Amino acid sequence: SQQGEEDPQALSIQEGENATMNCSYKTSINNLQWYRQNSGRGLVHLILIRSNEREKHSGRLRVTLDTSKKSSSLLITASRAADTASYFCATDSAGANNLFFGTGTRLTVIP
Amino acid sequence: DTGVSQDPRHKITKRGQNVTFRCDPISEHNRLYWYRQTLGQGPEFLTYFQNEAQLEKSRLLSDRFSAERPKGSFSTLEIQRTEQGDSAMYLCASSLQGAIEKLFFGSGTQLSVL
């Protein structure tokens, strides 16, 4: 079974708008990461947030983490058509040596 | 190209046949992971290696699945007696030791079992 679930499953927005995706997970974590996957390709690491952090920024990306609610959100500001992809959260736990991925949010940015 | 390389990109096989996939990680990465991804789902962890040692294999889907990394460089994933339910994308990733924090993925092998 997978650790996380993303919400919404699919999101369609106009270019220039902001996109927000949410991730919920089940157990205590060390780190939470977000990955992006273009159709038919491998995943690309976007950003990592540690369990003792609450917010992190990288370019147009903003990630928040609420460990009390076991949830995270990814905000992409000023979206571009090239941001069209699936986005996955992934978590690792103490003593674990692998990542558990969520079910993903499929983002479509309309030019 | 210094990224993770997987071969073949696509594989079509008949039910009951054996298939083998290859993964070449980034050269300085000593950790190598295999994941499976079905349509509309996130990657599902299968197994991982640190150098040539397979440190976690309890999540391999059945005894028909096996993986090797004989010299601590490239890895192979074999599926014996394939079933239609094995149809999926098989992804390989690598990382530096202690760096579960960031995995580098290959483009995957798409398996179709007819």
Backbone of each chain as ProteinMPNN parsed JSONL, in Angstrom:
{"seq_chain_A": "SQQGEEDPQALSIQEGENATMNCSYKTSINNLQWYRQNSGRGLVHLILIRSNEREKHSGRLRVTLDTSKKSSSLLITASRAADTASYFCATDSAGANNLFFGTGTRLTVIP", "coords_chain_A": {"N_chain_A": [[0.85, -1.184, 0.0], [0.37, 2.286, -0.554], [1.929, 5.19, 0.825], [0.983, 7.852, 0.745], [-1.646, 10.142, -0.194], [-2.757, 12.13, -2.816], [-4.459, 15.197, -3.427], [-6.234, 17.487, -5.405], [-7.183, 14.659, -7.559], [-6.998, 15.349, -10.19], [-6.314, 18.397, -11.876], [-7.125, 21.348, -13.522], [-6.061, 24.292, -14.958], [-5.772, 27.754, -15.984], [-3.091, 29.18, -17.822], [-0.769, 31.104, -15.976], [-2.26, 31.208, -13.67], [-2.324, 30.135, -10.207], [-1.422, 26.926, -8.9], [-2.484, 24.535, -6.615], [-1.684, 21.703, -4.789], [-2.421, 18.944, -2.704], [-1.243, 16.735, -0.155], [-1.671, 13.886, 1.763], [-0.54, 11.824, 4.429], [0.263, 8.747, 6.194], [1.891, 7.771, 8.345], [4.48, 8.617, 10.787], [7.086, 10.743, 9.628], [10.399, 11.268, 8.203], [11.234, 12.95, 6.116], [9.597, 14.807, 3.517], [8.962, 14.723, 0.127], [8.519, 16.236, -3.099], [7.791, 15.203, -6.367], [7.925, 15.381, -9.925], [6.34, 14.197, -12.89], [6.481, 13.786, -16.24], [4.375, 12.705, -18.911], [4.773, 9.301, -19.552], [7.408, 9.26, -18.797], [10.287, 9.242, -16.524], [10.477, 10.123, -12.992], [11.087, 13.366, -11.626], [12.919, 15.002, -9.203], [11.675, 17.63, -7.196], [11.51, 19.214, -4.783], [12.377, 19.144, -1.308], [11.197, 18.764, 1.989], [11.879, 18.868, 5.393], [10.944, 17.075, 8.389], [10.983, 18.787, 10.53], [10.592, 21.232, 9.503], [8.447, 23.851, 8.312], [7.77, 25.299, 6.101], [8.877, 25.795, 2.756], [10.685, 27.202, 0.036], [11.251, 27.252, -3.499], [12.189, 28.734, -6.248], [9.4, 29.051, -8.278], [7.98, 27.378, -6.687], [6.294, 26.458, -3.699], [6.31, 24.839, -0.685], [4.482, 23.446, 1.964], [4.321, 21.994, 5.228], [2.519, 20.156, 7.539], [2.862, 18.501, 10.262], [1.257, 17.704, 12.335], [-1.19, 17.326, 11.221], [-0.499, 15.521, 9.382], [0.005, 16.245, 6.678], [0.741, 17.871, 3.529], [1.338, 20.595, 1.291], [1.699, 21.622, -2.093], [2.472, 24.422, -3.859], [2.328, 25.922, -6.955], [3.279, 28.773, -8.441], [2.158, 31.28, -10.788], [1.602, 29.657, -13.155], [2.738, 27.711, -15.976], [2.353, 26.473, -19.326], [4.182, 24.457, -19.673], [4.319, 23.334, -17.191], [2.52, 21.334, -17.08], [1.883, 18.142, -16.024], [2.228, 15.153, -13.982], [2.137, 15.195, -10.465], [3.773, 14.081, -7.588], [3.783, 13.267, -4.142], [6.199, 12.112, -1.794], [7.35, 10.08, 0.842], [9.671, 9.395, 3.493], [10.557, 7.321, 6.241], [11.767, 6.993, 9.632], [14.499, 4.856, 9.779], [13.791, 3.644, 7.465], [14.605, 2.76, 4.114], [13.675, 3.538, 1.713], [11.458, 5.299, -0.509], [8.036, 6.152, -0.169], [5.426, 6.611, -2.324], [2.739, 8.859, -3.146], [-0.52, 8.908, -4.705], [-0.718, 10.778, -6.676], [-1.243, 13.914, -8.437], [-2.727, 15.021, -11.319], [-1.834, 17.578, -13.284], [-3.019, 20.007, -15.485], [-2.15, 22.65, -17.486], [-3.571, 25.183, -19.164], [-2.842, 26.85, -22.129]], "CA_chain_A": [[0.0, 0.0, 0.0], [1.138, 3.499, -0.67], [1.901, 5.997, 2.021], [0.291, 9.123, 0.653], [-2.696, 10.381, -1.179], [-2.815, 13.513, -3.265], [-5.779, 15.758, -3.679], [-7.165, 16.625, -6.138], [-6.573, 13.697, -8.475], [-6.73, 16.075, -11.424], [-6.488, 19.839, -11.739], [-6.954, 22.039, -14.796], [-6.054, 25.735, -14.718], [-5.274, 28.588, -17.064], [-1.719, 29.666, -17.674], [-0.684, 32.304, -15.157], [-2.899, 30.969, -12.384], [-1.588, 29.309, -9.251], [-1.918, 25.559, -8.722], [-2.226, 23.979, -5.286], [-1.927, 20.269, -4.65], [-2.301, 18.53, -1.318], [-0.801, 15.364, 0.083], [-1.834, 13.399, 3.132], [0.194, 10.588, 4.635], [-0.31, 7.971, 7.3], [2.762, 7.512, 9.49], [5.49, 9.647, 11.038], [8.058, 10.821, 8.532], [11.619, 12.06, 8.31], [11.213, 13.968, 5.07], [8.57, 14.692, 2.482], [9.47, 15.277, -1.125], [7.621, 16.317, -4.247], [8.375, 14.84, -7.654], [7.121, 15.655, -11.112], [6.491, 13.184, -13.926], [5.849, 14.014, -17.526], [3.741, 11.501, -19.404], [5.642, 8.28, -20.115], [8.809, 9.492, -18.414], [10.61, 9.033, -15.121], [10.159, 11.206, -12.078], [12.131, 14.353, -11.38], [12.822, 15.6, -7.873], [11.418, 19.066, -7.187], [11.798, 19.903, -3.533], [12.295, 18.325, -0.105], [10.972, 19.474, 3.243], [12.147, 17.97, 6.511], [9.813, 17.006, 9.325], [11.034, 19.903, 11.475], [10.359, 22.461, 8.754], [7.029, 24.108, 8.064], [7.583, 25.882, 4.769], [10.093, 25.892, 1.97], [10.465, 27.795, -1.281], [12.257, 27.044, -4.53], [11.661, 29.345, -7.464], [7.941, 29.238, -8.256], [7.399, 26.347, -5.827], [6.226, 26.665, -2.247], [5.833, 23.635, -0.017], [4.216, 23.537, 3.399], [4.194, 20.715, 5.905], [1.852, 20.18, 8.85], [3.029, 17.137, 10.763], [0.144, 17.364, 13.232], [-2.277, 16.86, 10.361], [0.089, 14.592, 8.423], [-0.341, 16.729, 5.349], [1.629, 18.817, 2.881], [0.789, 21.173, 0.071], [2.633, 22.159, -3.082], [1.918, 25.545, -4.611], [3.083, 26.388, -8.11], [2.761, 30.095, -8.776], [2.299, 31.747, -12.178], [1.804, 28.408, -13.891], [3.053, 27.752, -17.403], [1.925, 25.259, -20.033], [5.219, 23.441, -19.46], [4.132, 22.706, -15.879], [1.595, 20.216, -17.249], [2.558, 16.916, -15.608], [1.708, 14.588, -12.734], [2.956, 15.572, -9.308], [3.672, 13.076, -6.54], [4.515, 13.429, -2.899], [6.88, 10.887, -1.377], [7.811, 10.2, 2.22], [10.502, 8.361, 4.082], [10.392, 7.252, 7.69], [12.966, 6.613, 10.373], [14.909, 3.472, 9.577], [13.405, 3.15, 6.137], [15.579, 3.055, 3.076], [13.017, 3.76, 0.436], [10.407, 6.299, -0.522], [6.683, 5.732, -0.494], [4.817, 7.652, -3.142], [1.301, 9.004, -3.182], [-1.231, 8.529, -5.93], [-0.435, 11.788, -7.694], [-2.194, 14.885, -8.985], [-2.448, 15.305, -12.73], [-2.049, 19.01, -13.526], [-3.059, 20.486, -16.866], [-2.123, 24.1, -17.582], [-4.088, 25.524, -20.493], [-2.189, 28.086, -22.601]], "C_chain_A": [[0.884, 1.232, 0.0], [0.92, 4.375, 0.548], [0.966, 7.178, 1.899], [-0.826, 9.13, -0.359], [-2.69, 11.847, -1.536], [-4.25, 13.919, -3.557], [-5.583, 17.136, -4.31], [-6.441, 15.596, -6.997], [-6.199, 14.372, -9.782], [-7.086, 17.541, -11.232], [-6.208, 20.489, -13.079], [-7.074, 23.536, -14.558], [-5.57, 26.462, -15.959], [-3.846, 29.023, -16.771], [-1.709, 30.974, -16.899], [-1.335, 32.156, -13.791], [-1.976, 30.153, -11.488], [-2.24, 27.941, -9.142], [-1.527, 25.07, -7.336], [-2.624, 22.523, -5.245], [-1.655, 19.883, -3.206], [-1.93, 17.056, -1.224], [-1.073, 15.026, 1.537], [-1.114, 12.067, 3.254], [-0.21, 9.97, 5.967], [0.571, 7.852, 8.532], [3.756, 8.65, 9.681], [6.579, 9.591, 9.974], [9.33, 11.533, 8.958], [11.564, 13.248, 7.359], [10.013, 13.739, 4.164], [9.114, 15.381, 1.244], [8.329, 15.382, -2.137], [8.414, 16.021, -5.514], [7.38, 15.187, -8.752], [7.383, 14.569, -12.135], [5.738, 13.619, -15.165], [5.376, 12.674, -18.076], [4.752, 10.536, -20.029], [7.108, 8.419, -19.748], [9.033, 9.144, -16.952], [10.274, 10.252, -14.287], [11.371, 12.104, -11.875], [11.884, 14.991, -10.021], [12.63, 17.106, -7.977], [11.923, 19.735, -5.924], [11.613, 18.931, -2.374], [12.044, 19.23, 1.092], [11.137, 18.473, 4.38], [11.02, 18.069, 7.537], [9.829, 18.154, 10.326], [10.891, 21.262, 10.784], [8.872, 22.622, 8.479], [6.767, 24.646, 6.672], [8.929, 25.964, 4.07], [9.753, 26.426, 0.585], [11.595, 27.383, -2.208], [11.699, 27.584, -5.828], [10.173, 29.615, -7.348], [7.221, 28.206, -7.379], [7.407, 26.768, -4.366], [5.609, 25.417, -1.64], [5.588, 23.941, 1.448], [4.05, 22.13, 3.953], [3.546, 20.928, 7.259], [1.899, 18.759, 9.405], [1.898, 16.741, 11.714], [-1.05, 16.843, 12.442], [-1.796, 15.829, 9.343], [-0.299, 15.001, 7.0], [0.686, 17.743, 4.855], [0.906, 19.41, 1.688], [1.923, 21.691, -0.798], [1.898, 23.239, -3.859], [2.857, 25.887, -5.748], [2.492, 27.726, -8.511], [2.998, 30.403, -10.256], [2.54, 30.583, -13.12], [2.033, 28.665, -15.382], [2.567, 26.456, -18.041], [2.914, 24.118, -19.807], [5.135, 22.78, -18.086], [3.163, 21.534, -15.947], [2.34, 18.902, -17.019], [1.767, 16.314, -14.456], [2.686, 14.901, -11.624], [2.683, 14.587, -8.179], [4.389, 13.542, -5.282], [5.109, 12.077, -2.527], [7.449, 11.095, 0.012], [8.787, 9.092, 2.564], [10.404, 8.466, 5.593], [11.693, 6.827, 8.339], [13.266, 5.138, 10.149], [14.555, 2.905, 8.229], [14.456, 3.561, 5.124], [14.921, 3.16, 1.714], [11.948, 4.826, 0.604], [9.065, 5.647, -0.824], [5.979, 6.902, -1.166], [3.306, 7.668, -2.981], [0.756, 8.663, -4.553], [-1.137, 9.582, -7.019], [-1.592, 12.712, -8.024], [-1.78, 15.176, -10.424], [-2.832, 16.75, -13.021], [-2.013, 19.298, -15.019], [-3.104, 22.004, -16.834], [-2.471, 24.469, -19.017], [-3.485, 26.845, -20.954], [-3.21, 29.18, -22.9]], "O_chain_A": [[2.01, 1.207, 0.498], [-0.116, 4.316, 1.21], [0.231, 7.486, 2.837], [-0.935, 8.272, -1.235], [-2.625, 12.709, -0.659], [-5.111, 13.102, -3.881], [-4.8, 17.916, -3.767], [-5.221, 15.656, -7.144], [-5.203, 14.014, -10.411], [-8.032, 17.88, -10.522], [-5.182, 20.221, -13.704], [-8.077, 24.001, -14.016], [-5.023, 25.849, -16.876], [-3.456, 29.205, -15.618], [-2.54, 31.851, -17.137], [-1.005, 32.889, -12.86], [-0.992, 29.567, -11.94], [-3.457, 27.81, -9.274], [-0.368, 25.182, -6.935], [-3.738, 22.149, -5.612], [-0.762, 20.436, -2.565], [-2.26, 16.251, -2.094], [-0.739, 15.799, 2.436], [-1.079, 11.279, 2.309], [-0.925, 10.58, 6.762], [0.062, 7.834, 9.653], [3.861, 9.54, 8.837], [6.94, 8.519, 9.489], [9.348, 12.292, 9.927], [11.812, 14.39, 7.745], [9.488, 12.631, 4.062], [9.657, 16.483, 1.314], [7.313, 14.697, -2.027], [9.529, 16.505, -5.71], [6.172, 15.272, -8.53], [8.503, 14.071, -12.248], [4.52, 13.797, -15.144], [5.929, 11.629, -17.734], [5.5, 10.915, -20.93], [7.959, 7.754, -20.338], [8.097, 8.797, -16.231], [9.843, 11.281, -14.808], [12.517, 11.662, -11.944], [10.784, 15.459, -9.728], [13.323, 17.78, -8.74], [12.674, 20.709, -5.985], [10.799, 18.01, -2.446], [12.607, 20.32, 1.192], [10.598, 17.367, 4.331], [10.247, 19.027, 7.544], [8.795, 18.467, 10.916], [11.051, 22.308, 11.413], [8.131, 21.641, 8.423], [5.677, 24.475, 6.125], [9.97, 26.171, 4.695], [8.688, 26.145, 0.034], [12.734, 27.191, -1.782], [10.831, 26.963, -6.443], [9.729, 30.316, -6.439], [5.991, 28.172, -7.34], [8.372, 27.344, -3.864], [4.522, 24.993, -2.033], [6.391, 24.614, 2.094], [3.685, 21.2, 3.233], [3.976, 21.782, 8.034], [1.07, 17.919, 9.054], [1.618, 15.553, 11.875], [-1.824, 16.023, 12.935], [-2.582, 15.324, 8.541], [-0.852, 14.213, 6.233], [1.395, 18.378, 5.636], [-0.019, 18.808, 1.142], [2.96, 22.136, -0.306], [0.84, 22.998, -4.44], [4.047, 26.115, -5.532], [1.321, 27.8, -8.883], [3.909, 29.863, -10.884], [3.563, 30.528, -13.804], [1.598, 29.666, -15.952], [2.393, 25.451, -17.352], [2.524, 22.952, -19.757], [5.804, 21.777, -17.841], [3.004, 20.811, -14.964], [3.301, 18.588, -17.721], [0.77, 16.879, -14.008], [3.902, 14.875, -11.815], [1.534, 14.294, -7.851], [5.465, 14.137, -5.349], [4.582, 11.03, -2.903], [7.972, 12.165, 0.323], [8.737, 7.997, 2.002], [10.198, 9.544, 6.149], [12.61, 6.356, 7.666], [12.396, 4.282, 10.309], [14.975, 1.8, 7.885], [15.112, 4.591, 5.273], [15.548, 2.899, 0.687], [11.587, 5.199, 1.72], [8.972, 4.717, -1.625], [5.944, 8.018, -0.649], [2.678, 6.643, -2.719], [1.475, 8.195, -5.436], [-1.447, 9.3, -8.176], [-2.761, 12.343, -7.907], [-0.633, 15.528, -10.701], [-4.011, 17.103, -13.005], [-1.093, 18.884, -15.724], [-4.0, 22.585, -16.221], [-1.76, 24.115, -19.958], [-3.599, 27.853, -20.257], [-2.836, 30.28, -23.305]]}, "seq_chain_B": "DTGVSQDPRHKITKRGQNVTFRCDPISEHNRLYWYRQTLGQGPEFLTYFQNEAQLEKSRLLSDRFSAERPKGSFSTLEIQRTEQGDSAMYLCASSLQGAIEKLFFGSGTQLSVL", "coords_chain_B": {"N_chain_B": [[25.452, 11.177, -21.772], [24.661, 11.453, -18.456], [22.743, 10.522, -16.791], [20.301, 8.268, -15.24], [19.926, 5.239, -16.872], [17.728, 3.158, -18.679], [16.887, 0.027, -20.09], [15.065, -2.283, -22.088], [13.14, 0.498, -23.527], [10.552, -0.102, -24.106], [8.689, -3.131, -23.839], [7.169, -5.864, -25.209], [5.499, -8.787, -24.535], [4.552, -12.26, -24.491], [2.185, -13.877, -22.411], [3.512, -15.9, -19.853], [6.109, -15.939, -20.736], [9.57, -15.146, -19.972], [11.051, -12.105, -18.852], [13.614, -9.606, -18.917], [14.95, -6.703, -17.531], [17.151, -3.896, -17.78], [19.135, -1.677, -15.819], [21.142, 1.148, -15.679], [22.747, 2.953, -13.356], [23.473, 6.333, -12.184], [26.902, 6.965, -12.247], [28.43, 7.409, -9.86], [26.676, 6.778, -7.885], [25.769, 4.672, -5.246], [23.477, 3.486, -4.381], [20.625, 1.754, -5.536], [17.404, 1.518, -6.848], [14.351, -0.23, -7.493], [11.196, 0.35, -8.844], [7.681, -0.094, -9.399], [5.143, 1.04, -11.548], [1.788, 1.474, -12.103], [-0.876, 2.396, -14.324], [-2.058, 5.598, -13.679], [-1.343, 5.552, -11.038], [0.939, 6.046, -8.238], [4.526, 5.438, -8.054], [5.48, 2.183, -6.934], [7.327, 0.725, -4.452], [9.795, -1.786, -4.96], [12.359, -3.092, -4.551], [15.744, -2.636, -3.248], [19.23, -1.86, -3.668], [22.379, -1.61, -2.084], [25.376, -0.842, -3.189], [26.503, -3.981, -4.231], [24.845, -5.426, -2.642], [21.67, -6.648, -1.901], [19.421, -5.099, -0.076], [16.812, -4.932, 0.657], [14.121, -6.814, -0.072], [11.666, -7.714, 0.421], [9.413, -6.621, -0.577], [9.142, -7.308, -3.162], [6.997, -8.463, -5.669], [6.218, -11.094, -6.044], [7.502, -14.495, -5.981], [8.244, -14.733, -8.552], [9.57, -12.561, -9.335], [12.788, -11.173, -9.499], [15.901, -9.623, -8.681], [19.131, -8.371, -9.523], [22.417, -7.156, -8.852], [25.214, -7.472, -9.762], [27.933, -6.503, -9.749], [27.81, -4.227, -8.399], [27.255, -2.151, -10.052], [25.519, -1.824, -12.79], [22.082, -2.98, -12.835], [19.758, -5.72, -12.977], [16.372, -6.6, -13.521], [14.29, -9.286, -13.31], [11.444, -10.928, -14.52], [9.746, -13.814, -14.21], [7.752, -16.184, -16.015], [5.625, -14.458, -17.0], [2.634, -12.588, -16.295], [-0.566, -11.196, -17.213], [-1.205, -9.22, -15.406], [1.231, -8.197, -14.741], [1.802, -6.185, -16.412], [3.008, -2.98, -16.699], [4.783, 0.073, -15.845], [8.177, -0.101, -15.273], [10.375, 1.237, -13.11], [13.599, 2.524, -12.509], [15.802, 3.837, -10.084], [18.422, 5.877, -8.714], [20.721, 6.764, -6.072], [22.919, 8.607, -3.882], [24.694, 7.064, -1.195], [22.99, 7.087, 1.866], [21.427, 9.093, 1.031], [18.57, 9.102, 0.727], [17.113, 11.181, 0.362], [16.994, 12.276, -2.186], [16.102, 10.975, -5.143], [17.176, 9.834, -8.307], [15.639, 9.252, -11.258], [15.283, 6.859, -13.906], [13.94, 6.68, -17.28], [12.259, 4.587, -17.438], [10.924, 1.236, -18.124], [8.438, 0.171, -20.158], [6.248, -2.375, -19.793], [4.322, -4.664, -21.545], [2.122, -7.266, -21.314], [0.805, -9.744, -23.193]], "CA_chain_B": [[24.328, 11.309, -20.859], [25.106, 10.964, -17.161], [21.586, 10.179, -15.991], [19.97, 6.856, -15.085], [19.541, 4.7, -18.169], [17.01, 1.895, -18.617], [16.764, -0.63, -21.387], [14.569, -1.455, -23.187], [12.104, 1.457, -23.162], [9.284, -0.815, -24.223], [8.813, -4.569, -24.022], [5.901, -6.566, -25.387], [5.772, -10.206, -24.409], [3.375, -13.098, -24.326], [2.004, -14.457, -21.083], [4.29, -17.105, -19.631], [7.508, -15.714, -21.097], [10.417, -14.434, -19.021], [11.604, -10.845, -19.347], [14.672, -9.014, -18.099], [15.178, -5.286, -17.773], [18.444, -3.447, -17.278], [19.239, -0.306, -15.341], [22.481, 1.68, -15.419], [22.567, 4.14, -12.508], [24.508, 7.358, -12.253], [28.088, 6.174, -11.932], [28.917, 7.523, -8.484], [25.607, 6.41, -6.95], [25.886, 3.285, -4.827], [22.163, 2.924, -4.097], [19.817, 1.553, -6.732], [16.05, 1.136, -6.464], [13.37, -0.591, -8.506], [9.802, 0.657, -8.545], [6.705, -0.417, -10.436], [4.077, 2.031, -11.605], [0.663, 1.164, -12.978], [-1.518, 3.586, -14.878], [-2.822, 6.415, -12.756], [-0.875, 5.357, -9.662], [2.305, 6.425, -7.959], [5.465, 4.323, -8.047], [5.396, 1.237, -5.827], [8.672, 0.232, -4.177], [9.99, -3.227, -5.099], [13.579, -3.562, -3.93], [16.857, -1.737, -3.45], [20.599, -2.339, -3.474], [23.48, -0.73, -1.731], [26.444, -1.531, -3.93], [25.976, -5.218, -4.801], [23.995, -6.079, -1.649], [20.238, -6.382, -1.966], [19.118, -4.905, 1.335], [15.373, -5.005, 0.915], [13.438, -7.464, -1.183], [10.4, -8.285, 0.887], [8.279, -6.027, -1.301], [9.004, -7.879, -4.501], [5.581, -8.795, -5.736], [6.06, -12.541, -5.909], [8.791, -15.157, -6.223], [8.564, -14.662, -9.98], [10.37, -11.355, -9.507], [14.104, -11.201, -8.879], [16.777, -8.546, -9.127], [20.552, -8.56, -9.238], [23.349, -6.064, -9.131], [26.369, -8.33, -9.463], [29.207, -5.826, -9.509], [27.538, -2.937, -7.788], [27.073, -1.077, -11.038], [24.194, -1.95, -13.373], [21.186, -3.94, -12.191], [18.729, -6.321, -13.812], [15.132, -7.052, -12.897], [13.727, -10.355, -14.119], [10.121, -11.449, -14.194], [9.551, -15.127, -14.831], [6.36, -16.625, -16.258], [4.858, -13.22, -16.911], [1.171, -12.597, -16.287], [-1.096, -9.936, -17.722], [-1.16, -8.265, -14.305], [2.574, -7.623, -14.616], [1.892, -5.038, -17.317], [3.241, -1.771, -15.904], [6.055, 0.739, -16.066], [9.171, -0.476, -14.267], [11.258, 2.385, -12.969], [14.82, 2.38, -11.744], [16.299, 5.1, -9.551], [19.659, 5.736, -7.961], [21.037, 7.861, -5.16], [24.124, 8.439, -3.09], [24.452, 6.42, 0.089], [22.5, 8.002, 2.884], [20.709, 10.207, 0.405], [17.206, 8.797, 0.335], [16.478, 12.473, 0.18], [16.801, 12.663, -3.579], [16.29, 9.889, -6.089], [17.26, 10.174, -9.722], [14.928, 8.194, -11.954], [15.353, 6.644, -15.337], [12.68, 6.897, -18.003], [11.414, 3.423, -17.235], [10.626, 0.235, -19.138], [7.005, -0.109, -20.2], [6.02, -3.787, -20.102], [2.969, -5.081, -21.911], [2.012, -8.719, -21.37], [-0.394, -10.061, -23.984]], "C_chain_B": [[24.713, 10.69, -19.522], [23.948, 10.619, -16.257], [21.426, 8.68, -15.852], [19.407, 6.356, -16.421], [18.843, 3.364, -17.99], [16.812, 1.346, -20.015], [16.029, -1.956, -21.223], [13.568, -0.408, -22.683], [10.729, 0.813, -23.181], [9.565, -2.302, -24.426], [7.401, -5.148, -24.126], [6.222, -8.045, -25.352], [4.463, -10.964, -24.264], [3.358, -13.668, -22.914], [2.804, -15.758, -20.973], [5.761, -16.973, -19.98], [8.251, -15.004, -19.96], [10.922, -13.143, -19.662], [12.658, -10.336, -18.378], [14.868, -7.572, -18.518], [16.529, -4.899, -17.165], [18.377, -1.997, -16.849], [20.706, 0.037, -15.12], [22.326, 2.958, -14.61], [23.608, 5.2, -12.824], [25.762, 6.768, -11.624], [28.54, 6.271, -10.477], [27.862, 7.154, -7.439], [25.735, 4.946, -6.546], [24.551, 2.678, -4.406], [21.338, 2.864, -5.374], [18.479, 0.969, -6.303], [15.268, 0.698, -7.697], [11.978, -0.278, -7.978], [8.937, 0.163, -9.702], [5.599, 0.628, -10.371], [3.0, 1.584, -12.58], [-0.07, 2.456, -13.309], [-2.338, 4.32, -13.823], [-2.411, 6.293, -11.305], [0.539, 5.9, -9.493], [3.224, 5.214, -7.998], [5.349, 3.494, -6.77], [6.771, 0.608, -5.644], [8.733, -1.29, -4.295], [11.203, -3.709, -4.302], [14.664, -2.509, -4.071], [18.179, -2.403, -3.102], [21.462, -1.208, -2.933], [24.743, -1.438, -2.203], [25.86, -2.84, -4.476], [25.008, -5.929, -3.859], [22.531, -5.65, -1.803], [19.718, -6.305, -0.533], [17.636, -4.977, 1.666], [14.721, -5.673, -0.284], [12.102, -8.042, -0.782], [9.2, -7.749, 0.131], [8.235, -6.432, -2.761], [7.661, -8.593, -4.559], [5.291, -10.286, -5.614], [7.425, -13.164, -6.148], [9.115, -15.239, -7.715], [9.47, -13.464, -10.281], [11.716, -11.536, -8.814], [14.95, -10.08, -9.459], [18.194, -8.858, -8.722], [21.305, -7.272, -9.511], [24.752, -6.614, -8.858], [27.668, -7.605, -9.154], [28.99, -4.442, -8.904], [27.403, -1.81, -8.764], [25.667, -1.196, -11.611], [23.388, -3.0, -12.629], [20.238, -4.513, -13.235], [17.545, -6.718, -12.953], [14.53, -8.091, -13.828], [12.346, -10.708, -13.602], [9.965, -12.765, -14.948], [8.059, -15.397, -14.999], [5.403, -15.441, -16.155], [3.355, -13.463, -16.984], [0.678, -11.241, -16.773], [-1.06, -8.849, -16.652], [0.214, -7.655, -14.083], [2.759, -6.415, -15.522], [1.953, -3.75, -16.498], [4.493, -1.094, -16.421], [6.982, 0.351, -14.935], [10.25, 0.603, -14.253], [12.456, 2.035, -12.108], [15.248, 3.764, -11.272], [17.609, 4.842, -8.819], [19.872, 6.944, -7.073], [22.381, 7.577, -4.514], [23.766, 7.773, -1.767], [24.045, 7.443, 1.12], [21.668, 9.123, 2.324], [19.375, 9.758, -0.131], [16.48, 10.081, 0.014], [16.234, 12.821, -1.277], [17.116, 11.484, -4.476], [16.316, 10.442, -7.506], [16.671, 8.989, -10.49], [15.33, 8.089, -13.406], [13.985, 6.845, -15.97], [11.761, 5.68, -17.957], [11.363, 2.47, -18.414], [9.135, -0.065, -19.058], [6.8, -1.548, -20.665], [4.551, -4.015, -20.431], [2.969, -6.594, -22.078], [0.692, -9.069, -22.06], [-0.946, -11.428, -23.637]], "O_chain_B": [[25.06, 9.51, -19.47], [24.148, 10.438, -15.056], [22.284, 7.908, -16.28], [18.526, 6.981, -17.012], [19.313, 2.52, -17.227], [16.601, 2.082, -20.979], [16.34, -2.701, -20.293], [13.192, -0.439, -21.511], [9.858, 1.143, -22.376], [10.53, -2.687, -25.086], [6.56, -4.946, -23.25], [7.117, -8.507, -26.059], [3.416, -10.392, -23.959], [4.405, -13.907, -22.313], [2.779, -16.599, -21.872], [6.574, -17.8, -19.568], [7.645, -14.354, -19.108], [11.186, -13.097, -20.863], [12.601, -10.601, -17.177], [14.944, -7.259, -19.706], [16.984, -5.487, -16.183], [17.656, -1.191, -17.438], [21.427, -0.702, -14.451], [21.822, 3.954, -15.129], [24.51, 4.982, -13.633], [25.685, 6.135, -10.571], [28.997, 5.273, -9.92], [28.131, 7.212, -6.239], [25.802, 4.07, -7.409], [24.486, 1.487, -4.103], [21.347, 3.791, -6.185], [18.425, 0.04, -5.497], [15.496, 1.192, -8.801], [11.631, -0.591, -6.839], [9.404, 0.023, -10.833], [5.176, 1.045, -9.293], [3.281, 1.344, -13.754], [0.107, 3.476, -12.643], [-3.197, 3.735, -13.164], [-3.057, 6.865, -10.428], [1.239, 6.175, -10.468], [2.75, 4.078, -7.977], [5.147, 4.026, -5.679], [7.318, 0.023, -6.579], [7.854, -1.999, -3.803], [11.093, -4.619, -3.48], [14.552, -1.6, -4.893], [18.233, -3.373, -2.346], [21.296, -0.037, -3.274], [25.121, -2.488, -1.685], [24.815, -2.81, -5.126], [24.409, -6.934, -4.24], [22.209, -4.462, -1.83], [19.59, -7.327, 0.142], [17.259, -5.073, 2.834], [14.77, -5.143, -1.394], [11.476, -8.773, -1.549], [8.112, -8.323, 0.177], [7.387, -5.955, -3.516], [7.252, -9.248, -3.6], [4.23, -10.68, -5.131], [8.388, -12.469, -6.475], [10.162, -15.766, -8.091], [10.06, -13.376, -11.358], [11.775, -11.997, -7.674], [14.737, -9.647, -10.591], [18.439, -9.521, -7.713], [20.877, -6.425, -10.295], [25.389, -6.27, -7.863], [28.444, -8.094, -8.332], [29.889, -3.601, -8.907], [27.43, -0.641, -8.38], [24.712, -0.723, -10.994], [23.94, -3.81, -11.885], [19.952, -3.876, -14.249], [17.703, -7.121, -11.801], [14.285, -7.811, -15.001], [12.115, -10.776, -12.395], [10.044, -12.806, -16.176], [7.227, -14.909, -14.234], [4.492, -15.431, -15.327], [2.877, -14.395, -17.63], [1.417, -10.257, -16.748], [-0.9, -7.672, -16.975], [0.351, -6.7, -13.319], [3.757, -5.702, -15.416], [1.056, -3.468, -15.703], [5.177, -1.605, -17.308], [6.617, 0.459, -13.764], [10.936, 0.842, -15.247], [12.335, 1.334, -11.103], [15.071, 4.749, -11.988], [17.87, 3.729, -8.362], [19.287, 8.006, -7.286], [22.908, 6.467, -4.586], [22.643, 7.915, -1.283], [24.647, 8.509, 1.246], [21.245, 10.013, 3.061], [19.059, 9.991, -1.298], [15.378, 10.074, -0.534], [15.33, 13.604, -1.568], [18.263, 11.045, -4.56], [15.59, 11.373, -7.854], [17.155, 7.863, -10.377], [15.671, 9.08, -14.053], [13.004, 7.14, -15.288], [10.611, 5.749, -18.392], [11.703, 2.825, -19.542], [8.632, -0.499, -18.022], [7.138, -1.895, -21.796], [3.659, -3.607, -19.686], [3.722, -7.138, -22.885], [-0.389, -8.734, -21.574], [-1.951, -11.852, -24.209]]}, "name": "protein", "num_of_chains": 2, "seq": "SQQGEEDPQALSIQEGENATMNCSYKTSINNLQWYRQNSGRGLVHLILIRSNEREKHSGRLRVTLDTSKKSSSLLITASRAADTASYFCATDSAGANNLFFGTGTRLTVIPDTGVSQDPRHKITKRGQNVTFRCDPISEHNRLYWYRQTLGQGPEFLTYFQNEAQLEKSRLLSDRFSAERPKGSFSTLEIQRTEQGDSAMYLCASSLQGAIEKLFFGSGTQLSVL"}
